[in-house]
Amino acid sequence: MSDFTSGFWNLYITVLTLLSIAGCGLLLWSQSRTRIAPVAAAGTPGPNDAAGVGTTGHVWDDDLTELNTPMPRWWMWLFWITIVFALLYLFLYPGLGTYAGKLGWQSAGAYREELKKAEADYGPLFQRYLKQDLKAVAADPQAHAIGERLFLTYCAQCHGSDAHGNKGYPNLTDNDWLYGGTPDIIKTTILKGRNGQMPSMAAAVGSDTDVENVAHYVMSLSNANADPIKSVFGKAKFGVCAACHGADAHGNQALGAPNLSDKVWLYGGSIDTIMETIRKGRNSVMPAFDGFLGEAKVHVLAAYLWSLSNPQPSVAAK
């Protein structure tokens, strides 16, 4: 974007904006001075002709005549008012390149002021929840409602408004957790983010046939519709996967390696998808929210997320 920060663009935007406004004013002035000479309709002049309005001479379908009716003066003045308003606005507020405006207003400054006001109003509430145990916060109806709004604002874009996830984004309403589902681990995940990486295992597994066999074995672990013969051959090659997923394929939460023995699939559980995962690997990133939301808000958000897979009686009763 450094190519667009030269002084030329500042001048270009300023001149273009002012010329556009001046052009609108010139057009309005020229049209307000232009008069089309009345043309009498064929035959006896009508009441409009008698009033000095006349016609433009345009006739359609033999009897549809366009009258030469001037634009109302109040309408013309309304256009002039908008032009004056535009010039006054550009004088007071930013809009002409890098000119900051007489008032020095900035959207970033307004945003910072809103944040300060929100912090003053709601900061003590979040700090009060931060001092409480996370499970106790999860049982608080007011905290639950606040956590839900935080989730819908910052998390629903990836995990869905119902938190059921999307392809590549985990379902947060079940008890299947890549890194663990305790309140503290959920809070850590939100604060620090996660970077899940599975390398391409095609070379380690072997040929395309071996990749297919391993995929069928992985499918068989969750009682899926896998080929039993290919599964047997795939089990012998699964040893290269056991380093992360474990010999029993139950996964490793310390590494974020998923459990392959259940029916929960992050990217899909078809044979083609599993083979694609083995061949190409996967790379998923969840950003850290520590510097953006702060620990107090994350504490409430983590409590809400934990409650989705651990419903709280007091919240459910509400």
C-alpha positions in Angstrom: 0.0 0.0 0.0 3.0 2.3 0.2 2.5 3.1 -3.5 -0.7 5.0 -2.6 0.7 7.2 0.1 2.5 9.8 -2.1 1.3 13.4 -2.2 -0.1 12.9 -5.7 -3.1 10.9 -4.4 -3.8 13.6 -1.7 -4.0 16.2 -4.5 -5.9 13.9 -6.8 -8.7 13.1 -4.3 -9.0 16.8 -3.2 -9.2 18.1 -6.8 -11.5 15.4 -7.9 -13.9 16.0 -5.0 -14.0 19.7 -5.4 -14.4 19.5 -9.2 -17.3 17.1 -8.7 -19.1 19.5 -6.4 -18.4 22.4 -8.7 -19.6 20.4 -11.7 -22.9 19.8 -9.9 -23.3 23.5 -9.1 -22.5 24.4 -12.7 -25.0 22.0 -14.1 -27.6 23.2 -11.7 -26.9 26.9 -12.6 -27.0 26.2 -16.3 -30.3 24.3 -16.1 -31.9 26.9 -14.0 -31.1 29.6 -16.6 -32.1 27.5 -19.6 -35.6 28.1 -21.0 -37.2 26.1 -23.7 -39.4 28.3 -25.8 -43.1 27.2 -25.5 -44.4 25.4 -28.5 -48.1 25.6 -29.0 -49.9 22.4 -29.5 -51.7 21.8 -32.8 -55.1 23.3 -32.8 -56.5 25.7 -30.2 -54.0 26.5 -27.3 -54.9 24.7 -24.1 -55.0 26.1 -20.6 -51.2 25.4 -20.2 -50.4 27.5 -23.2 -52.6 30.3 -21.9 -50.6 30.2 -18.6 -47.4 30.6 -20.5 -46.2 27.0 -19.9 -46.6 25.6 -23.4 -45.1 22.3 -24.5 -41.7 21.1 -25.5 -42.9 19.9 -28.9 -42.5 16.2 -27.9 -45.6 14.1 -28.6 -46.1 10.4 -28.2 -48.9 8.2 -29.4 -50.6 11.2 -31.1 -52.0 12.7 -27.9 -49.3 12.4 -25.1 -47.7 15.8 -25.1 -44.7 16.8 -22.9 -45.4 20.0 -21.1 -42.7 22.6 -20.6 -43.3 22.8 -16.9 -40.3 24.4 -15.0 -38.9 22.7 -11.9 -40.3 24.1 -8.6 -38.0 26.7 -7.1 -38.0 25.0 -3.8 -36.6 21.9 -5.4 -33.8 23.9 -7.1 -32.9 25.6 -3.8 -32.8 22.1 -2.1 -30.1 21.1 -4.5 -28.2 24.3 -3.8 -28.5 23.6 0.0 -26.9 20.1 -0.5 -24.0 21.7 -2.3 -23.4 24.2 0.4 -23.8 21.5 3.0 -21.1 19.4 1.2 -18.6 22.3 1.2 -19.3 23.0 4.9 -18.9 19.3 5.8 -15.6 19.0 3.9 -14.4 22.2 5.7 -15.2 20.8 9.2 -14.5 17.0 8.7 -11.9 15.0 6.8 -12.8 14.2 3.2 -10.2 16.1 1.1 -7.2 13.8 1.0 -5.1 14.2 4.1 -6.9 17.3 5.3 -8.1 16.6 8.8 -10.9 19.1 8.9 -11.3 22.1 11.1 -12.7 20.1 13.9 -10.0 17.5 13.8 -12.5 14.6 14.0 -11.2 11.1 13.2 -13.1 7.8 13.1 -10.2 6.1 15.0 -10.5 8.8 17.7 -14.2 8.3 18.0 -13.7 4.6 18.3 -11.2 5.1 21.1 -13.6 7.3 22.9 -16.3 4.7 22.6 -13.9 2.1 24.0 -13.1 4.3 27.0 -16.8 4.9 27.7 -17.5 1.2 27.4 -14.6 0.3 29.7 -15.8 2.8 32.2 -19.4 1.4 32.1 -18.7 -2.3 31.9 -15.1 -2.7 33.1 -16.1 -3.2 36.7 -18.6 -5.8 35.8 -16.0 -7.9 33.9 -13.5 -7.4 36.6 -16.0 -8.8 39.1 -16.5 -11.9 37.0 -12.7 -12.3 36.6 -12.4 -12.8 40.3 -14.9 -15.6 40.3 -14.3 -19.3 39.5 -15.0 -19.9 35.8 -17.6 -22.5 36.5 -19.4 -20.1 38.8 -19.4 -17.6 36.0 -20.9 -20.2 33.6 -23.8 -20.7 36.0 -24.6 -16.9 36.2 -27.5 -16.0 33.8 -26.2 -12.5 33.2 -22.7 -13.7 32.5 -24.1 -16.3 30.2 -25.9 -13.7 28.2 -22.8 -11.5 28.0 -20.7 -14.4 26.9 -23.2 -15.3 24.2 -23.0 -11.8 22.8 -19.2 -11.9 22.8 -19.4 -15.3 21.0 -21.8 -14.0 18.3 -19.6 -11.0 17.8 -16.1 -12.6 17.7 -16.5 -16.3 17.2 -19.6 -17.1 15.2 -17.9 -16.2 11.9 -15.9 -19.4 12.1 -17.8 -21.6 14.5 -21.3 -20.7 13.4 -24.0 -18.8 15.4 -25.0 -22.1 17.0 -21.4 -23.0 17.7 -21.8 -26.3 15.8 -18.7 -25.4 13.7 -18.0 -25.7 10.0 -15.5 -27.6 7.9 -12.1 -27.0 9.5 -13.7 -25.3 12.5 -14.6 -27.4 15.5 -18.0 -28.0 17.0 -18.0 -26.4 20.4 -21.2 -27.9 21.7 -19.9 -31.5 22.1 -17.3 -33.0 24.4 -14.8 -33.7 21.7 -11.8 -31.3 22.3 -8.6 -31.2 20.3 -6.6 -29.6 23.2 -8.9 -30.4 26.1 -12.2 -29.1 27.3 -11.6 -28.0 30.9 -12.4 -24.4 31.7 -8.8 -23.4 32.1 -7.7 -24.9 28.8 -10.6 -23.3 26.9 -9.6 -20.0 28.4 -6.0 -20.6 27.4 -7.1 -21.5 23.9 -8.9 -18.2 23.5 -6.2 -16.1 25.1 -3.2 -17.6 23.2 -4.8 -19.1 20.1 -3.9 -22.4 18.5 -1.8 -23.4 15.5 -2.7 -27.0 14.5 -0.5 -28.6 11.9 -0.5 -32.0 10.4 2.3 -32.5 7.9 1.9 -34.4 4.6 2.3 -38.1 5.4 2.3 -39.3 1.8 6.0 -40.0 1.7 6.1 -41.6 5.1 3.1 -43.9 4.5 4.3 -45.0 1.1 2.5 -45.5 -2.2 -1.0 -44.3 -3.2 -2.2 -47.8 -2.4 -0.7 -47.5 1.1 -2.4 -44.1 1.6 -5.8 -45.6 0.6 -5.3 -48.6 2.9 -4.4 -46.3 5.8 -7.5 -44.2 5.1 -9.7 -47.3 5.2 -8.1 -48.4 8.5 -8.8 -45.0 10.0 -12.4 -45.2 8.8 -12.7 -48.6 10.4 -11.8 -47.3 13.8 -15.1 -45.5 14.0 -17.1 -48.4 12.6 -17.4 -46.6 9.3 -18.1 -48.3 6.0 -14.5 -49.3 5.3 -13.0 -52.1 3.2 -12.0 -54.8 5.7 -9.1 -56.1 3.5 -7.6 -52.7 2.9 -8.0 -51.9 6.6 -5.8 -54.8 7.5 -3.1 -53.6 5.3 -3.6 -50.1 6.4 -3.2 -51.0 10.1 0.4 -52.1 9.4 1.2 -48.7 8.0 -0.6 -46.8 10.7 2.5 -46.9 12.9 3.8 -43.7 11.3 0.6 -41.9 12.4 0.7 -43.3 16.0 3.5 -40.9 17.0 0.8 -38.2 17.2 -2.5 -40.0 17.3 -1.4 -42.8 19.6 -1.2 -46.5 19.0 -4.9 -46.8 19.9 -5.7 -43.7 17.7 -7.3 -41.9 20.6 -5.3 -38.8 19.9 -3.1 -36.5 22.0 -4.6 -33.3 23.4 -1.1 -32.0 24.3 -0.4 -31.9 20.5 -3.9 -31.1 19.4 -3.9 -34.5 17.5 -7.6 -35.6 17.1 -9.1 -38.8 18.3 -9.6 -41.0 15.2 -11.7 -43.6 16.9 -14.8 -41.6 17.2 -17.2 -40.3 14.5 -16.2 -36.6 14.9 -14.4 -35.3 11.8 -13.0 -31.8 11.5 -12.7 -31.8 7.7 -15.0 -34.6 6.8 -14.9 -38.4 7.2 -15.3 -39.7 3.6 -12.5 -41.9 2.2 -11.5 -39.2 -0.3 -11.2 -36.5 2.4 -9.2 -38.8 4.7 -6.8 -39.6 1.8 -6.5 -35.9 1.0 -5.6 -35.2 4.6 -2.9 -37.9 4.6 -1.5 -36.7 1.3 -1.5 -32.9 1.8 -1.7 -32.5 5.6 -3.8 -29.9 7.3 -3.0 -26.4 8.7 -5.5 -24.6 10.9 -5.0 -21.4 12.9 -7.1 -19.9 15.6 -6.0 -16.3 16.4 -5.1 -15.2 20.0 -7.7 -12.8 21.6 -5.6 -11.8 24.6 -4.5 -8.5 23.2 -7.8 -7.8 21.6 -10.4 -8.7 24.2 -8.3 -8.9 27.4 -8.4 -11.5 30.1 -11.6 -10.3 31.8 -13.8 -10.6 28.7 -12.1 -13.9 27.7 -12.9 -15.2 31.2 -16.6 -14.6 30.6 -16.4 -15.9 27.0 -14.6 -19.1 28.1 -17.3 -19.7 30.7 -20.0 -19.4 28.1 -18.2 -21.8 25.7 -17.6 -24.4 28.5 -21.3 -24.2 29.4 -22.3 -25.2 25.8 -21.0 -28.7 26.4 -21.7 -28.6 30.2 -25.1 -27.1 30.6 -25.7 -25.3 33.8 -29.0 -25.8 35.7 -29.4 -22.1 36.7 -28.9 -21.0 33.1 -31.2 -23.7 31.7 -33.9 -22.7 34.1 -33.8 -19.2 32.8 
